[in-house]
Amino acid sequence: MHSRESWKIFQIMAEFVEGFERLARIQPSVSFFGSARTPPEHRYYQMAEDISRRLSDAGFSVVSGGGPGIMEAANKGAFKGGSPSVGLNIVLPHEQAANSYQDISLSFRHFFARKVMFVKYATAYVVLPGGFGTLDELVEILTLVQTGKSRRIPIILVETPFWQGLMDWFRDALVAQGTISPEDLDLLIMLDEPEQVVDAIFGYYEHRSLEPSEEETEIQLNL
């Protein structure tokens, strides 16, 4: 058992090494999240594809979890655009199968190695309606930015009616109880239209570089 656990360390290291080597050249990139259960005919799927295509044509690589639903929509939009479509696929017992719209495809067995890849090269997060996995990724980036372990980037929640209840709870429970600060809510942007998402990302970087500063790079190295 001890020997098997030791070998697992090398498997984890290999995932990090391959991820770093293959993704280092995709910057700038935007990480997309949303439900794997969203069908192609759904408005959320079509919205994700539209946003992704616009960002890809604007020069951003698009990174998704590589699976179906919103992930597929994000990869599909980027695949049709001018910049790379990247899938960070996870090996799961039942749920996920890789979509066919990936210029760069990586497979992970370990969620935490995959999480690092989503954060490390991202210049923005775009989060569409989703379930526990989507919420997990959202809270992950909020925690990293809030605690100074990752540079601040636009974190965009798409579809205000879906997210408004969560935002109200953040304000009425977390801020009210003092577990987060009022300014922590400023880490999030809620938008509803594809062009608003693209404009928000460009607006955020209008007076700052898309590339991390030396200080921000040092922070990213310590992820």
KOLKEMAR-726897 format. One record per residue: x negated, y, z of N, C-alpha, C, O, CB in turn; residue in three letters. Coordinates in steps of 0.1 Angstrom, whole numbers, plus 5000, padded with zeros to 4 digits. Atoms other than C-alpha are relative to their C-alpha. Glycine has a CB too. Example, Ala and Ser with C-alpha at 12.3 -4.5 7.8 and 13.67 -1.06 7.14 Angstrom:
// KOLKEMAR-726897
499149885000487749555078499150125000498150125007501050005012ala;500949895000486349895071500850115008500350225009499650054986ser;
END
This chain:
// KOLKEMAR-726897
499249885000500050005000499150135000499450224993500950005012met;500949884999497250245009499350034987499250144982498949985011his;500649985013495550184975501050064990500650144982499549864995ser;498949955010498850244956500250155003500450234993501349925002arg;499749864996499350574975498850094995499050204990500150025015glu;501249925005495750684966500150024985499750134980498749925004ser;499949985015496350614929501050104996500950164986500349864994trp;499049905003499450824930499550145000500050224992501249995010lys;500749875000497251124938499550034986499650144982498950015011ile;500649985013495551074905501150024989500950104980499149884996phe;498949985009498851054887500550155001500850214991501249905003gln;499649874998499851384902499050104994499450204988500250035015ile;501049915006496551544893500150004985499950114979498649955005met;499950015015496951424857501150094995501050154985500249864996ala;498949925004500351594855499650155000500050234992501249985009glu;500449864999498851924867499050044989499150144983499450035014phe;501049975010495851904844500650014986500350114978498949895000val;499450005013497951824813500950134998500950194988500849884997glu;499149895000500452094822499250134998499550224990500850015012gly;500849885001497752364827499450014986499450124980498950005011phe;500749995013495952274795500950034988500650114979499349874997glu;499149985012498952264772500950135001501450174991500949884999arg;499149884998500852564787499250135001499850245000500949985011leu;500849874997497952814792500250104988499950224990498649965002ala;500049925012498452944756501450054996501650104986499349934989arg;498649975005502252994756500550145005501550185001501049905006ile;499549874995502353334774500250104989499550094979499050055010gln;499049994989504453534775501149904998501549864987500650145000pro;498950105001507253294783501150035010500950105020499449865003ser;498949994992510653284798500549875004500749784995501250094993val;499450134996511952994819501550015001502050105007499449975014ser;498650015001515552894814500549895009499949795011500549984986phe;499450104991517852714839501550004998502150104994499650025015phe;498550015001521452594838500449855000499549765000500550074988gly;499450144998523652284840499649914988499749954977501450005002ser;500250115010522651964822501349954994501349884984499249895006ala;498750055004526351894819500950094991502050064987500849975013arg;499349915009527352184797500049964986498949944980499450155001thr;500050055014528552064763499850114990499950234993501449934997pro;500449905011527552234730501150094996500950204992499649924988pro;498949925004531052364724500350115011501150205009501249924997glu;499749914989531052554757499350144998498350154992499549945014his;500549865002530552934758498750025007497850095001501050105006arg;501349984993527652904783498949944991497850004991500149935013tyr;501050065009525752674759499750094989498550124986500549864994tyr;500249915011526252914730499350135004498550184997501450034994gln;500649884994525253204752498549975002497750064999500750055013met;501450044998522053024762499249994987498150044987499949875008ala;500750015013521152944726499850144994498750174988500949924991glu;500149875005521853304716498850085007498050145001501350085001asp;501049934992519653454744498649954996497750024994500249995015ile;501350065003516853204737499550044986498350074984500149855001ser;500449975013516853274700499550154999498550174992501249984990arg;500449865000516653654706498650015006497750085001501050085007arg;501349994993513753604730498949944992497849994991500149935014leu;501050075009511953364707499650094989498450104986500549874995ser;500349915011512153604678499350135005498650204997501350044993asp;500749884995510953884701498649975005497950065010500850065012ala;501450034996507753694709499849925013498749905017499250125000gly;500150084988508553494740500249854998501149814991501150055010phe;499750145000508053124743501149985010501350055020498749925005ser;498950044991511052954760499749875006499449774999501350004992val;500350124992510552694787501349965006502050035013498950025010val;498850064993513452464798499649875006498549825004501249994990ser;500250134994513752144817500049884989499849774993501049975010gly;500250105011513851964783501249904998501149824989498849925003gly;498950095001517151784789501250054992501050134984500549965014gly;498849965007520751824777500650135006500050195014501049895000pro;499349884995523252104783499350134997498950164986500249985015gly;500649875002521852454789498649984997498050074989500150085013ile;501450025003518352314787499849984985499050044978499449885007met;500050035014519052184752500350134992499650164982501049894996glu;499749885007520652514742498850105000498650164990501250075007ala;501149914999517652714754498949954990498350034983499450005014ala;501050055009515252484735500450014985499650044976499749855003asn;499549995014517452484704499950154994499550174983501549964999lys;500149865005517552864702498650044997498350104987500650095011gly;501549975002513752894706499549924988498749984981499249965012ala;500450085011513252614681500350064987499650054977500649865001phe;499649935012515052824655499350134999499350194988501550025000lys;500649875000513153134665498549994996498049894991500150065013gly;501449995004509553244660499049965010497849975007499850144996gly;501050034990507953134692500349865005501349805003500150105012ser;499950144996507352794708501249975010501550055018498749965007pro;498950054992510152594724499349895009498849795003501249944992ser;500850084991508752414755501049925009501949985015499050085009val;499150084991510452124774499149935011498249865008500749894992gly;500750064988509252024809501049885004501849905014499750105011leu;499050114997511051684810499649935013498549925017499949904988asn;500250074988511551494842500549864998501649844992500750075012ile;499650145001511751114844501049975011500649975023498849905000val;498950024990515051034862500649864997500649814986501150115000leu;499450135002516750694868501249994991501349904983500449945013pro;498750015008520050784851500250124991500650104980501149995010his;499449895006520551134840499350064987500050074977500150115009glu;500649925011518051304817499449924989498649834991499050095006gln;500750055012517051224782499550134993500250234992501049924990ala;500649895006514751464763500850054988501349964980498649984996ala;499349955012516451694737499050004989497849994991500650145003asn;500850015012515051704702499550144994499150154983500749934989ser;500449865005514252084700498850055007498850165012501250095002tyr;501249964992510852094716498750004991498349904985499849905012gln;501350005006507652214700498949955009497949885004499650154996asp;500950054990505752134731500849925011501849985016499250115007ile;499250084991507051844753499149935010498149875006500849894992ser;500850064989505651744786501049915009502149955011499350105009leu;499250084991506951464809499449995014498249975015500249854994ser;500550004986506751464847500849905007501949875005500250145006phe;499450104991507451204873500350075014501150035022499149885003arg;500049944987507051454902500650144998500150224991498650015006his;499349885001509451744906499150125004499250234997501250005009phe;500749884996506951964924498950044990498650164989499349975014phe;500949975011504351944896500750084989500250184984499349884995ala;499249935010507052044872500450145004500450234996501349924997arg;499749874995508152334894498950104998499250224995500449995015lys;501149915002504752484893499950054986499650174984498649935004val;500149965014504752484855501150104996500850194988500149884991met;499049905003508052674854499650145005499950244998501349965007phe;500349874994506652944877498750064994498750184992499949985015val;501349955002503052974867499850094988499150184989499049884999lys;500249935012503353104832501250094996501350154986499849914989tyr;498849935004506753274834499950155002499350205012501249955009ala;499949864999507253644827501550045004501750165007499650074987thr;498649984996511053614835500749865002500249764997500850084990ala;499150124998513653364848501450044995501950154998500049965015tyr;498749995004516953334830500849895005500649775002500250024984val;499350104993519553144851501550014996502250104999499850015015val;498650015004522853034836500849915010500149855018500249954986leu;499350094990525652854855499549865000499349804990501550014997pro;500550144998524552524869500349955014501050015022498550004998gly;499750064987524552294899498850005009498150105010500449854997gly;501150004990522152184926498650034995497850105001500149875008phe;501349985006519152164903499750154997498650204999499849924988gly;500149865004519752514890499850095013499050185013501250054992thr;500149924988520252654925498649985007498050075013501149965010leu;501350034995517052474936498950094994498150145001499749854999asp;501049935008514952644909500250155003499250225005500149984985glu;499749864997516652984917499450045013498750145015501550034999leu;500449974986515952974954498449985001497850055008500649905010val;501550025000512352844947499350134995498450185002499649894990glu;500649885005511453154926500250125010499450205012500450034986ile;499749894990513153394951499149995012498650095017501549995004leu;500850024989511253244979498550034997497850105005500049855005thr;501449975004507853264961499850154998498850205003499749924987leu;500149865002508453624951500150075013499350165017501050054990val;499849944987509753724985498949995009498550095016501349955007gln;501150034991506853575003498650044995497650025001500049855004thr;501249955006504253714979499149894995498049914992499250075010gly;500850115006503153374966500149994985499449914979500549875006lys;499949995014504253464931500250154996500850225004501149914994ser;499749865004504253794912501450034998502249934994499150044988arg;498649975002507553974909500250004985499550064977500350145006arg;499650015014509253904876501650025000502250005010499649864993ile;498549995001512853964863500649865003500249774997500550064987pro;499250124998515253704877501450034997502150105004499849955016ile;498849965006518353724857501149895001500949784996499850044985ile;498950094999521653564866501050044989501550154988500750005014leu;499149975011523853534835501449955003501649835007499549934986val;498650034998527653534838500450045014500549965024500349854998glu;499749944987528653764867501149935007501049915019500450154998thr;499050074992531953594876499649875006500149845017501249974991pro;500550134994530153264882499150035013499249965022499249924990phe;501049974990527453424904500550095011499850105022498750054994trp;499749904991529353694922500349955014499950025024501350074995gln;499750054987530553474951498749975007498650005020500849874999gly;501350024993526953374958499350135004498850145015499049924990leu;500649874997525753734957500750065012500150125020500050094988met;499249954988528553834981499649935012499549995023501549984997asp;500450084988527553555005498650045004498350065016500049854997trp;501449954996523853665003500250135008499550155019499250034987phe;499849874993525054015013500749995013500350055024500750104991arg;499250004988527753935038499649905011500049925022501449964995asp;500550104990526053645055498550025003498150055014500349864996ala;501550004998522253655050499550145004498850165014499349964987leu;500449864996521754035050500650045013500050105022500450104989val;499349964988524354085077499449935012499449995023501549964999ala;500650074989522753825099498550035002497849985011500249854999gln;501449974999519253965092499049894996497849904999499750045014gly;500950115005517853645076499350044988498349984985500849874998thr;500749945011516953845045500150155001501050205009500449944986ile;499949855000516354215039500950054989501149984979498650064999ser;499149955011518854425019499250024987499849994976500550145004pro;500849995012516054494994499749874993499449874981498750085002glu;500250135007515654124987501149974990500849904980500149885011asp;499050015010518954144968499650064987500150034976501350065004leu;500449935012517154374943499149914992498749944980499250125004asp;500850105008515054064932500949944989500349894979499549895009leu;499150065010518153954912500750114992501150214996501049925008leu;499349925009519854104882501149924994500949814990499150064988ile;498950075006523354004871500450064987500650184986501249995009met;499749945013524154044834501049904993501249794997498850024991leu;499050085007526753914809499849984985500449894979501450065003asp;500150015015525653974773498649974996497650015003500450144994glu;501450045004522653824755499150124997497950115002500149924987pro;500949895003521354154743499650085013498550145013500750104990glu;500449944987521454284779498849935006498049995013501250005009gln;501150084994519154004790498750044993497750065000500349854998val;501349965007516554084763499650145004498450165006500249984985val;500349864997516754454770499550015014498650095017501350094999asp;500550004986516354394808498649965001497850015009500949925009ala;501450054999513154194803499150104994498050134999499949864992ile;500949905006511654454779500050125008498950195010500550034986phe;500049884991512754734802499249985012498550085016501450035004gly;500950024988511054574832498650014997497850075005500349865005tyr;501449995004507754554813499650124992498550134987499649874992tyr;500249895008508054884796498750085005498050134997501250105000glu;501149924994505455044820499049915007498349955015500550115009his;501050094994503554734830499749894990500549874980500649935013arg;500550105009501654454812500849875002501249835013498549985001ser;499450134999503254124803499049905006499449805012500449954986leu;501050084994499953974814499950035014499950145018498750014992glu;500249984986499353924851498850085002497850074995499949875008pro;501249924996496954174867499049905007499449785009500450115010ser;501050094994493754034883500649955014500449845017498750085002glu;499450034987495554044917501149894998501249805006500550125007glu;498950095002498553864903499549874995500149764999501050064990glu;500650135004496453604886499449925012499649805012498950034990thr;500550064988494753534919501149935008501049825014499250105009glu;498950064993498153484935500549874993500849774999501250105000ile;499550125008499253244907499049885002499549775002500150044985gln;500950114998496053044912500249935013499849815014498650054999leu;499850064987497052974947501449945002501849905013499850115011asn;498650065000500552844938499849855005500849785006500750004987leu;
END
